[in-house]
């Protein structure tokens, strides 16, 4: 079995059982646009992350930056000041409109609505590509990586959590549903897919780091984070006090350890 096949099978094992989805009072997936806007604004005023640094050092003055799965622009806007243009790709037009609203006026922003790599022809070629916290939503990661590489000859930089972003909720799935959640895939599995997709002639760099603020919902209250966790768990509102107790005094949903992966062809 290839690394790409192992990744796809492991990712599929995170699917919520159909009987729980059908009975869920609200859809368990997705984030409000405001969450990504808060995250992008926070990133603009914070120190650059290793992901930003690895992308910035390869971006030529006046170059073009491609952000795939752009969200509010947290992966690209903090370093876009040195670029002439930003190509932002996201499946949500509402998200792209929000990114454009907070981008610097001097930056030439072009948006492409759709899923990567389905819309790669519309995106065109950039110098550097960034892709933050998208990998765990991609079943065919090998094709995704190959398309990124084709569209950013100077460098591709990906950021993802060291373990699956829903891992923090695994004990709660056990508590409420008596379900054991998977432990794979991980960032190391993603790196194996990247190595496989690129071949032995390409060096892949990695850096593990810990987010200073590991919360997944910057700008949101503890109550809102508890509500989102409850929705992820397919539970009714009446269960929020128990969810809050299980999450603890400082509720967060995202793992704090992050991995930055980069390569050039």
C-alpha positions as MATLAB code, in Angstrom:
seq = 'XXXXXXXXXXXXXXXXXXXXXXXXXXXXXXXXXXXXXXXXXXXXXXXXXXXXXXXXXXXXXXXXXXXXXXXXXXXXXXXXXXXXXXXXXXXXXXXXXXXXXXXXXXXXXXXXXXXXXXXXXXXXXXXXXXXXXXXXXXXXXXXXXXXXXXXXXXXXXXXXXXXXXXXXXXXXXXXXXXXXXXXXXXXXXXXXXXXXXXXXXXXXXXXXXXXXXXXXXXXXXXXXXXXXXXXXXXXXXXXXXXXXXXXXXXXXXXXXXXXXXXXXX';
ca = [
       0.000    0.000    0.000;
       1.319    3.449   -0.888;
       1.676    6.324    1.556;
      -1.133    8.121   -0.294;
      -3.453    5.123    0.085;
      -2.650    4.805    3.789;
      -3.395    8.509    4.232;
      -6.734    8.255    2.432;
      -7.863    5.206    4.398;
      -6.822    6.702    7.732;
      -8.616    9.954    6.947;
     -11.801    8.082    6.001;
     -11.781    6.378    9.411;
     -12.594    9.771   11.005;
     -16.057    9.828    9.419;
     -18.843   10.166   11.966;
     -21.161    7.128   11.957;
     -24.235    7.683    9.800;
     -26.693    7.011   12.619;
     -25.152    9.805   14.689;
     -25.078   12.258   11.775;
     -28.746   11.600   10.982;
     -29.786   12.278   14.574;
     -27.558   15.352   15.042;
     -29.537   18.492   15.974;
     -27.162   20.644   13.857;
     -24.619   19.948   11.101;
     -21.336   19.070   12.854;
     -18.920   20.413   10.235;
     -17.685   23.813    9.154;
     -16.646   27.088   10.827;
     -18.293   30.504   10.777;
     -16.506   32.962    8.479;
     -15.974   35.257   11.474;
     -13.650   32.670   13.020;
     -11.270   32.869   10.057;
     -11.487   36.665    9.932;
     -10.524   36.867   13.611;
      -7.656   34.462   12.971;
      -6.328   36.485   10.033;
      -6.532   39.774   11.936;
      -4.753   38.194   14.898;
      -2.006   36.892   12.583;
      -1.492   40.366   11.100;
      -0.630   41.792   14.519;
       1.349   38.807   15.849;
       4.940   37.683   15.296;
       5.575   35.732   12.116;
       5.336   31.977   12.464;
       7.833   29.477   11.010;
       5.357   28.980    8.161;
       5.409   32.696    7.354;
       9.201   32.807    7.568;
       9.744   29.845    5.224;
       7.406   31.386    2.659;
       8.771   34.915    2.989;
      12.400   33.895    2.488;
      11.572   32.320   -0.897;
       9.225   35.073   -2.127;
      11.046   37.417   -4.535;
      10.394   41.169   -4.218;
       7.274   41.984   -6.191;
       6.482   38.294   -6.578;
       3.185   36.467   -6.536;
       1.903   34.463   -3.581;
      -0.652   31.660   -3.908;
      -2.764   30.781   -0.846;
      -4.717   27.535   -1.225;
      -7.509   27.028    1.269;
      -6.961   30.676    2.119;
      -9.737   31.196    4.649;
      -9.341   34.698    6.024;
      -5.720   34.935    4.854;
      -3.873   34.070    8.083;
      -1.199   32.139    6.163;
      -0.584   34.769    3.485;
      -1.570   38.309    4.491;
       1.147   38.726    7.168;
       3.842   38.328    4.478;
       1.964   39.693    1.455;
       3.473   43.160    1.902;
       6.539   42.011   -0.016;
       4.475   40.620   -2.867;
       2.909   42.311   -5.863;
      -0.073   39.972   -6.018;
      -1.944   37.378   -3.972;
      -3.977   34.592   -5.551;
      -6.405   33.298   -2.918;
      -8.178   29.981   -3.489;
     -11.009   28.800   -1.270;
     -14.201   26.773   -1.628;
     -16.209   29.569    0.023;
     -16.888   32.806   -1.854;
     -17.954   34.391    1.421;
     -14.532   33.587    2.852;
     -12.782   35.072   -0.175;
     -14.853   38.253    0.087;
     -13.829   38.566    3.746;
     -10.148   38.111    2.859;
     -10.357   40.796    0.195;
     -11.961   43.174    2.700;
      -9.042   42.937    5.154;
      -6.189   42.726    2.626;
      -3.980   45.831    2.199;
      -5.335   48.175   -0.455;
      -2.002   48.171   -2.300;
      -2.035   44.399   -2.736;
      -3.400   43.046   -6.011;
      -5.755   40.292   -4.781;
      -7.267   37.786   -7.180;
      -9.681   35.206   -5.822;
     -10.592   31.799   -7.193;
     -13.601   30.037   -5.713;
     -13.425   26.262   -5.757;
     -11.553   23.249   -4.445;
      -7.903   22.569   -5.155;
      -6.767   21.038   -7.472;
     -10.054   21.265   -9.402;
      -9.489   24.995  -10.010;
      -5.727   24.934  -10.526;
      -6.034   26.093  -14.153;
      -7.907   29.221  -13.018;
      -5.311   30.003  -10.362;
      -2.322   30.165  -12.653;
       1.316   30.075  -11.560;
       2.789   31.964   -8.585;
       6.271   32.117   -7.098;
       5.430   30.716   -3.665;
       2.392   28.773   -2.434;
       1.166   28.543    1.138;
      -1.453   26.124    2.411;
      -2.451   26.287    6.068;
      -4.526   23.634    7.848;
      -6.077   22.078    4.764;
      -4.309   18.703    4.497;
      -6.626   16.845    6.883;
      -9.545   17.723    4.600;
      -7.888   16.242    1.510;
      -8.348   12.559    0.712;
      -6.105   12.538   -2.388;
      -3.185   14.355   -0.805;
      -0.687   13.205   -3.444;
      -2.568   14.906   -6.291;
      -3.089   17.982   -4.111;
       0.654   18.258   -3.415;
       1.613   17.648   -7.047;
      -0.664   20.482   -8.197;
       0.748   22.866   -5.594;
       4.260   22.037   -6.782;
       3.331   22.695  -10.409;
       2.003   26.158   -9.529;
       4.787   27.439   -7.253;
       8.288   26.774   -8.585;
      10.126   28.798   -5.919;
       8.625   27.066   -2.865;
       5.552   25.392   -1.399;
       4.909   25.756    2.335;
       2.264   23.713    4.149;
       1.186   23.991    7.767;
      -0.779   21.352    9.655;
      -1.273   20.161   13.199;
       0.954   17.299   14.316;
      -2.117   15.142   14.901;
      -5.624   15.281   13.469;
      -7.274   18.614   14.386;
     -10.241   16.809   15.985;
      -8.008   14.790   18.319;
      -8.789   16.994   21.322;
     -12.377   15.774   21.208;
     -11.532   12.055   21.226;
     -12.076   11.655   25.005;
     -15.456   13.368   24.648;
     -16.518   10.994   21.876;
     -15.661    8.175   24.251;
     -17.642    9.808   27.085;
     -20.808   10.654   25.158;
     -20.918    7.974   22.466;
     -18.583    5.189   23.632;
     -16.680    5.586   20.367;
     -12.911    5.315   20.041;
     -11.639    7.856   17.519;
      -8.633    7.071   15.287;
      -5.089    8.249   15.987;
      -3.994    8.401   12.329;
      -3.244   10.073   10.029;
      -0.669   12.442   11.485;
       1.673   15.070   10.083;
       4.323   12.378    9.692;
       1.928   10.467    7.449;
       1.392   13.629    5.399;
       5.143   14.076    5.020;
       5.402   10.486    3.764;
       2.793   11.286    1.092;
       4.667   14.460    0.115;
       7.949   12.550   -0.177;
       6.220    9.924   -2.298;
       4.562   12.505   -4.570;
       7.736   14.511   -5.137;
      10.226   11.685   -5.528;
      13.689   11.204   -4.092;
      15.219   14.194   -5.879;
      13.363   16.795   -3.802;
      14.380   17.700   -0.252;
      11.443   18.290    2.079;
      12.108   20.511    5.100;
      10.123   20.252    8.335;
       9.873   22.258   11.526;
       7.828   21.360   14.598;
       6.644   24.226   16.778;
       3.999   25.089   19.363;
       1.438   27.799   18.821;
       1.641   30.530   21.493;
      -2.164   30.579   21.556;
      -3.337   27.065   20.768;
      -7.033   27.969   20.650;
      -8.711   27.182   17.358;
     -11.157   30.069   17.655;
      -9.290   33.369   18.162;
     -11.683   36.158   19.036;
     -14.371   33.770   20.300;
     -15.567   33.383   23.878;
     -15.224   30.204   25.905;
     -18.979   29.751   25.574;
     -18.765   29.876   21.784;
     -15.939   27.344   21.769;
     -17.982   25.006   23.984;
     -20.960   25.436   21.651;
     -18.814   24.568   18.629;
     -17.432   21.476   20.402;
     -20.953   20.393   21.273;
     -21.954   20.762   17.608;
     -18.881   18.778   16.495;
     -20.011   16.016   18.846;
     -23.566   15.970   17.400;
     -25.064   16.767   20.797;
     -28.063   18.891   21.854;
     -27.615   22.258   23.557;
     -28.570   20.689   26.903;
     -25.198   18.868   26.940;
     -23.092   22.043   26.841;
     -22.479   22.179   30.632;
     -20.997   18.666   30.506;
     -18.937   19.531   27.404;
     -17.606   22.619   29.196;
     -16.627   20.554   32.235;
     -14.818   17.973   30.116;
     -12.942   20.617   28.087;
     -11.700   22.258   31.293;
     -11.036   25.810   32.421;
      -9.321   26.904   29.191;
     -11.364   25.290   26.425;
      -9.700   24.826   23.075;
     -10.295   22.496   20.182;
      -7.055   22.469   18.194;
      -3.850   20.624   19.114;
      -1.079   23.054   19.985;
       1.782   21.303   18.168;
       2.089   22.386   14.553;
       4.349   21.229   11.732;
       5.601   23.437    8.892;
       6.605   21.505    5.772;
       8.296   23.104    2.751;
       9.938   22.138   -0.507;
      11.186   23.584   -3.782;
      11.501   21.984   -7.200;
];
